[in-house]
């Protein structure tokens, strides 16, 4: 009985250390993924654009008007060349996202958003010259969360773009917290998973991410397990009024994917007792809850041909990743299902 009590107390202390004291000790999930399928792509410029039950969709930075897809057999990449209804613009960063049966082609530097069906190459303009933006996350087929740079202060701010509403754009200037300059210190990634109407913004240079609803109202601010609470950036003003970094900043987070109440975040910081050799050959993915402050666990994503993970997408059935020119589909080990899915698959028999 005494031995059992000691073990229980040690476990509770371990849980407290990991979840509350935030001393940056990772809990690694034991072999959570099983490699299922690999598809070799013809170049390294692909990115994951979205998914349906029938297909996974990819965009390509070198051919931005091509929407590619791979079906569940995972052995053939099909392509569709998109034809926008108006192309008389100087694009600098065309990007594709898929939500359900719709795809969205956009460039915030124009700024323009096109919309089309994944079965139809014709893309029609739904927003033009409404607001310039640097990032976009789809809330639904007619509402988008965007990150802009204020014309007054030059700082990053978040807003909602609704092409069919009046007003079309609503700004929430106080969501992003300024620590130093409001630009580099507030840099991060705006993501959504396509299931609910919650958006995440993960700061790149500090241990924090936000959960925001579809009206751009803050639900929660949560912390990642590392200890970098203030961005370690050193911006300097140039003579032309622009700002640049004096030295390379310490990067903390690079959000990769979200699936329901789970955020999958690539960390750039090594925790206690972790092997440098392991870090050279794999990337660390940390999992967090987005409905409460909780660090779920971590796993290694092995490099392939010396290439690290650049893209990830998580569904209740599979985890997809791009490493170099390899598109990989992973299955979940049965015992790890609860850490990766929103609940639909959690009733599988345990190992």
C-alpha positions as CSV (number, residue, x, y, z in Angstrom):
1,X,0.0,0.0,0.0
2,X,2.8,2.4,0.9
3,X,4.6,1.6,-2.4
4,X,1.4,2.2,-4.3
5,X,0.8,5.5,-2.5
6,X,4.4,6.7,-3.3
7,X,3.9,5.9,-7.0
8,X,0.6,7.8,-7.1
9,X,2.1,10.8,-5.3
10,X,5.1,10.8,-7.8
11,X,2.7,10.7,-10.7
12,X,0.6,13.5,-9.4
13,X,3.8,15.6,-8.8
14,X,4.9,14.8,-12.3
15,X,1.5,15.9,-13.7
16,X,1.7,19.1,-11.7
17,X,5.2,19.9,-12.9
18,X,4.3,19.3,-16.5
19,X,1.0,21.1,-16.6
20,X,1.3,23.9,-14.0
21,X,4.9,24.7,-13.2
22,X,5.8,24.8,-16.9
23,X,9.4,23.9,-16.3
24,X,9.8,22.7,-19.9
25,X,10.0,19.0,-19.4
26,X,8.3,17.2,-22.2
27,X,6.1,14.1,-22.0
28,X,6.7,12.0,-25.1
29,X,3.9,9.8,-26.4
30,X,5.2,6.3,-27.1
31,X,5.3,5.6,-30.9
32,X,2.0,7.4,-31.7
33,X,2.2,7.2,-35.5
34,X,2.5,4.4,-38.0
35,X,3.6,5.3,-41.5
36,X,0.8,4.3,-43.9
37,X,1.5,5.7,-47.4
38,X,4.1,7.8,-49.1
39,X,3.6,9.7,-52.4
40,X,6.6,11.2,-54.0
41,X,5.9,14.7,-55.4
42,X,7.7,16.2,-58.4
43,X,9.1,19.2,-56.4
44,X,9.4,20.6,-52.9
45,X,7.1,23.5,-53.3
46,X,3.8,21.8,-52.4
47,X,1.7,22.7,-49.3
48,X,-1.4,21.3,-47.8
49,X,-4.5,23.2,-48.8
50,X,-7.4,21.3,-47.2
51,X,-9.2,18.0,-47.1
52,X,-12.6,16.3,-47.5
53,X,-13.6,12.7,-46.8
54,X,-12.8,11.8,-50.4
55,X,-9.5,13.7,-51.0
56,X,-6.5,15.6,-49.7
57,X,-5.8,18.9,-51.6
58,X,-2.5,20.6,-52.2
59,X,-1.3,23.9,-53.6
60,X,2.1,24.7,-55.0
61,X,4.1,27.9,-54.7
62,X,5.7,27.4,-58.0
63,X,2.4,26.9,-59.9
64,X,-0.1,28.9,-57.8
65,X,-3.0,28.4,-60.2
66,X,-2.9,24.6,-59.9
67,X,-5.0,22.8,-57.3
68,X,-3.8,19.2,-56.8
69,X,-5.6,16.4,-55.1
70,X,-4.9,12.8,-54.0
71,X,-7.7,10.3,-53.2
72,X,-7.8,7.8,-50.4
73,X,-5.9,5.2,-52.4
74,X,-3.0,7.7,-52.2
75,X,-1.2,6.6,-55.4
76,X,-2.0,9.4,-57.9
77,X,-1.8,13.2,-57.8
78,X,-4.5,14.8,-60.0
79,X,-4.4,18.4,-61.0
80,X,-6.9,21.1,-62.0
81,X,-5.7,24.4,-63.5
82,X,-7.7,27.3,-62.0
83,X,-9.0,30.1,-64.2
84,X,-9.8,33.3,-62.3
85,X,-12.5,35.5,-63.7
86,X,-10.0,38.5,-63.6
87,X,-6.2,38.3,-63.7
88,X,-5.3,41.9,-64.4
89,X,-3.3,42.2,-61.2
90,X,0.3,42.1,-60.1
91,X,0.3,39.1,-57.8
92,X,3.1,38.5,-55.3
93,X,1.8,35.7,-53.1
94,X,-1.1,33.7,-54.5
95,X,-2.3,31.0,-52.1
96,X,-4.9,28.3,-52.1
97,X,-7.1,26.9,-49.2
98,X,-9.9,24.3,-49.4
99,X,-13.0,24.2,-47.2
100,X,-15.5,21.6,-47.9
101,X,-16.4,21.6,-51.6
102,X,-15.0,25.2,-52.0
103,X,-11.6,26.4,-52.8
104,X,-10.3,29.9,-52.2
105,X,-7.5,31.6,-54.1
106,X,-6.2,34.8,-52.6
107,X,-3.4,37.3,-52.5
108,X,-3.4,39.9,-49.7
109,X,-1.0,42.2,-51.5
110,X,-3.5,42.9,-54.3
111,X,-5.8,42.4,-52.3
112,X,-8.2,39.8,-53.8
113,X,-10.0,36.6,-52.9
114,X,-11.5,34.2,-55.5
115,X,-13.9,31.4,-54.8
116,X,-14.6,28.2,-56.8
117,X,-15.8,24.6,-56.5
118,X,-13.2,21.9,-56.2
119,X,-14.8,20.3,-59.3
120,X,-14.8,23.6,-61.3
121,X,-11.7,25.4,-62.6
122,X,-13.6,28.8,-62.8
123,X,-12.8,31.0,-59.8
124,X,-15.0,34.1,-59.3
125,X,-13.9,37.2,-57.4
126,X,-15.7,37.6,-54.1
127,X,-13.5,40.3,-52.6
128,X,-11.3,43.0,-54.2
129,X,-9.6,45.9,-52.7
130,X,-11.4,45.6,-49.4
131,X,-8.4,45.3,-47.1
132,X,-4.7,44.4,-47.5
133,X,-3.7,41.4,-45.4
134,X,-0.6,39.2,-44.8
135,X,-2.5,36.1,-43.5
136,X,-5.9,34.6,-43.9
137,X,-7.8,31.9,-42.1
138,X,-11.2,30.6,-43.3
139,X,-14.1,30.8,-40.9
140,X,-16.8,29.8,-43.3
141,X,-17.5,30.3,-47.0
142,X,-18.0,34.0,-46.6
143,X,-16.1,35.1,-43.5
144,X,-12.4,35.2,-43.1
145,X,-10.0,36.1,-40.3
146,X,-7.1,38.2,-41.6
147,X,-3.9,39.7,-40.2
148,X,-3.2,43.2,-41.4
149,X,-0.5,45.7,-40.8
150,X,-1.9,49.0,-39.5
151,X,-1.4,51.9,-41.9
152,X,-1.1,54.2,-38.9
153,X,1.2,52.4,-36.5
154,X,2.7,49.7,-38.7
155,X,1.8,47.1,-36.1
156,X,0.1,43.8,-36.8
157,X,-3.6,43.6,-36.0
158,X,-6.4,41.1,-36.6
159,X,-9.7,41.6,-38.3
160,X,-12.7,39.9,-39.9
161,X,-13.3,40.2,-43.6
162,X,-16.9,39.5,-44.7
163,X,-17.3,40.3,-48.4
164,X,-21.1,40.0,-48.4
165,X,-21.7,42.0,-45.2
166,X,-21.8,45.7,-44.4
167,X,-19.3,46.8,-43.2
168,X,-17.1,44.3,-45.0
169,X,-14.2,44.6,-42.6
170,X,-14.2,44.8,-38.8
171,X,-10.9,45.3,-36.9
172,X,-10.0,44.1,-33.5
173,X,-6.8,46.1,-32.8
174,X,-6.2,45.0,-29.2
175,X,-6.1,41.2,-29.7
176,X,-2.4,41.1,-30.5
177,X,-0.3,42.2,-27.5
178,X,2.6,44.5,-28.2
179,X,5.7,43.8,-26.2
180,X,8.4,45.7,-28.1
181,X,7.4,47.0,-31.5
182,X,4.1,45.3,-32.3
183,X,5.5,43.8,-35.5
184,X,8.2,41.2,-34.9
185,X,7.2,40.6,-31.3
186,X,3.6,40.0,-32.4
187,X,4.5,37.8,-35.4
188,X,2.9,34.4,-35.5
189,X,0.5,32.1,-37.4
190,X,-3.2,32.4,-37.9
191,X,-4.8,29.0,-38.3
192,X,-8.2,27.2,-38.2
193,X,-9.1,23.5,-38.8
194,X,-12.3,23.8,-40.7
195,X,-14.4,22.0,-38.1
196,X,-15.5,24.7,-35.7
197,X,-15.5,28.5,-35.8
198,X,-12.6,28.9,-33.5
199,X,-9.3,30.5,-34.7
200,X,-5.9,30.1,-33.2
201,X,-3.1,32.7,-33.3
202,X,0.3,31.2,-32.2
203,X,3.1,33.7,-31.5
204,X,6.4,32.8,-33.1
205,X,8.7,34.3,-30.6
206,X,7.0,33.8,-27.2
207,X,5.2,31.0,-25.4
208,X,1.7,32.0,-26.0
209,X,-1.3,31.3,-28.3
210,X,-4.8,32.7,-28.4
211,X,-8.1,31.0,-29.1
212,X,-10.6,33.4,-30.8
213,X,-14.2,33.0,-31.9
214,X,-15.8,33.7,-35.3
215,X,-16.6,37.3,-34.2
216,X,-12.9,37.8,-33.3
217,X,-13.6,37.9,-29.6
218,X,-10.9,36.4,-27.4
219,X,-11.8,33.2,-25.6
220,X,-8.5,32.4,-24.0
221,X,-4.8,33.0,-23.9
222,X,-2.8,29.9,-23.3
223,X,0.9,29.2,-22.8
224,X,3.2,26.7,-24.4
225,X,5.5,24.7,-22.1
226,X,8.7,26.7,-22.8
227,X,9.7,29.7,-20.7
228,X,10.2,32.4,-23.3
229,X,7.4,34.8,-22.2
230,X,8.9,37.8,-23.8
231,X,9.9,37.9,-27.5
232,X,13.7,38.1,-27.8
233,X,13.7,40.4,-30.8
234,X,15.8,43.5,-31.4
235,X,14.2,45.7,-34.1
236,X,15.9,48.8,-35.4
237,X,14.4,51.7,-37.4
238,X,15.9,52.3,-40.9
239,X,16.3,55.7,-42.5
240,X,13.4,55.0,-44.8
241,X,11.0,54.4,-41.9
242,X,11.0,50.6,-42.2
243,X,12.0,48.2,-39.4
244,X,14.4,45.3,-39.5
245,X,15.8,42.9,-37.0
246,X,19.3,43.6,-35.7
247,X,20.0,39.9,-35.2
248,X,18.4,36.6,-35.8
249,X,15.6,36.2,-33.1
250,X,15.0,33.1,-31.0
251,X,12.1,31.3,-32.6
252,X,9.8,29.5,-30.2
253,X,6.8,28.1,-32.1
254,X,5.6,27.3,-35.6
255,X,2.0,26.2,-35.5
256,X,1.4,23.4,-38.0
257,X,-2.2,22.2,-37.6
258,X,-5.3,22.1,-35.4
259,X,-8.0,19.5,-35.2
260,X,-10.9,20.3,-33.0
261,X,-9.6,21.0,-29.5
262,X,-6.0,20.1,-30.3
263,X,-3.2,22.3,-31.5
264,X,-0.1,20.6,-33.1
265,X,2.8,23.0,-32.7
266,X,6.4,22.5,-34.0
267,X,8.7,23.7,-31.2
268,X,12.2,25.1,-31.9
269,X,13.4,24.9,-28.3
270,X,15.0,21.8,-26.6
271,X,13.6,20.7,-23.3
272,X,15.3,19.1,-20.4
273,X,17.1,15.8,-20.9
274,X,16.6,15.8,-24.6
275,X,19.2,14.5,-27.0
276,X,21.0,16.9,-29.4
277,X,21.5,14.1,-31.8
278,X,17.8,13.4,-31.8
279,X,17.0,17.0,-32.5
280,X,19.4,16.9,-35.5
281,X,17.4,14.0,-37.1
282,X,13.8,14.8,-36.1
283,X,11.4,17.7,-35.4
284,X,9.5,18.0,-32.1
285,X,5.7,18.3,-32.3
286,X,4.0,19.5,-29.1
287,X,0.2,19.0,-28.6
288,X,-2.0,21.4,-26.6
289,X,-5.6,21.6,-25.8
290,X,-7.4,24.7,-27.2
291,X,-10.4,24.5,-24.8
292,X,-8.3,24.6,-21.6
293,X,-4.7,25.2,-20.5
294,X,-3.2,21.7,-21.0
295,X,-0.1,20.3,-22.5
296,X,-1.1,16.9,-23.9
297,X,2.3,15.5,-24.9
298,X,5.0,15.5,-27.7
299,X,6.3,13.2,-30.4
300,X,9.2,13.2,-32.8
301,X,8.6,13.6,-36.5
302,X,11.6,11.9,-38.2
303,X,13.4,13.7,-41.0
304,X,13.4,12.1,-44.4
305,X,16.4,12.5,-46.7
306,X,17.6,15.2,-44.3
307,X,14.4,17.1,-44.8
308,X,12.3,18.3,-41.9
309,X,8.6,18.7,-41.8
310,X,7.2,21.8,-43.6
311,X,3.5,21.1,-43.5
312,X,1.1,19.0,-41.4
313,X,-2.6,18.4,-41.5
314,X,-4.5,16.4,-38.9
315,X,-7.8,14.7,-39.3
316,X,-9.7,12.1,-37.2
317,X,-8.5,9.4,-39.6
318,X,-4.9,10.3,-40.6
319,X,-2.1,12.7,-40.0
320,X,-0.6,14.1,-43.2
321,X,2.8,15.6,-43.5
322,X,5.1,17.0,-46.2
323,X,8.9,16.6,-45.8
324,X,10.8,17.8,-48.8
325,X,9.2,16.2,-51.9
326,X,7.5,13.4,-49.9
327,X,3.8,13.5,-49.0
328,X,3.3,11.0,-46.1
329,X,0.1,9.7,-44.6
330,X,0.3,8.3,-41.0
331,X,-2.2,6.2,-39.1
332,X,-2.6,6.5,-35.4
333,X,-1.7,3.8,-33.0
334,X,-4.9,2.7,-31.3
335,X,-3.6,3.8,-27.9
336,X,-2.7,7.3,-29.2
337,X,-6.1,7.9,-30.9
338,X,-7.4,10.1,-28.1
339,X,-4.5,12.5,-28.4
340,X,-5.1,13.1,-32.1
341,X,-8.8,13.1,-32.7
342,X,-11.8,15.1,-31.6
343,X,-13.6,12.0,-30.1
344,X,-15.3,10.2,-33.0
345,X,-12.6,7.5,-33.0
346,X,-11.9,7.3,-29.3
347,X,-14.1,4.2,-28.8
348,X,-11.7,1.9,-30.7
349,X,-10.4,-1.0,-28.7
350,X,-7.3,-0.3,-26.7
351,X,-4.1,-2.2,-27.3
